[in-house]
Amino acid sequence: MGPGRKGRGVRHRPDLYTDPETFDPDRWDPQRPQPPRNAFIPFATGARKCIGDTFAMAEATLALATVTARWRLKHLPGHHQTRPVPGASIGPGELRMQPTPR
């Protein structure tokens, strides 16, 4: 994060959006240039905080609980194994896994 960007998300970056400080729902029109696929787009902070953020976190928790109750997840051969850390993170990342039924 460069100078002057502290606490500001990708939605404020002029290199990604034309006039980023203006409310423009049409910026998500597929016919317009889009930010990189792995850009982190936060929804749970700031003056325009998503009203559904609590629901989204509950839904993500339930989805993860459902998947792990029914499937055993193993790293694909040759992919980095990570050390488990309690918590959750919403953002770009890659974790290649192979599901097998329990």
Residue pairs with C-beta under 8 A, 6 or more apart in sequence:
1 8
5 12
5 13
9 40
9 41
9 42
9 45
9 46
10 16
10 35
10 39
10 40
10 41
10 42
11 17
11 20
11 41
12 20
12 21
13 20
14 20
16 35
16 36
16 39
17 27
17 35
18 27
26 32
28 34
35 41
38 92
39 92
40 91
40 92
42 90
43 49
43 50
43 53
43 56
44 50
44 53
44 57
44 90
50 56
57 88
60 88
60 90
61 88
67 73
67 99
69 102
70 101
70 102
71 99
71 100
71 101
71 102
72 99
72 100
72 101
72 102
73 97
73 98
73 99
74 97
74 98
74 100
75 81
75 96
75 97
75 98
76 96
76 97
76 98
79 96
82 95
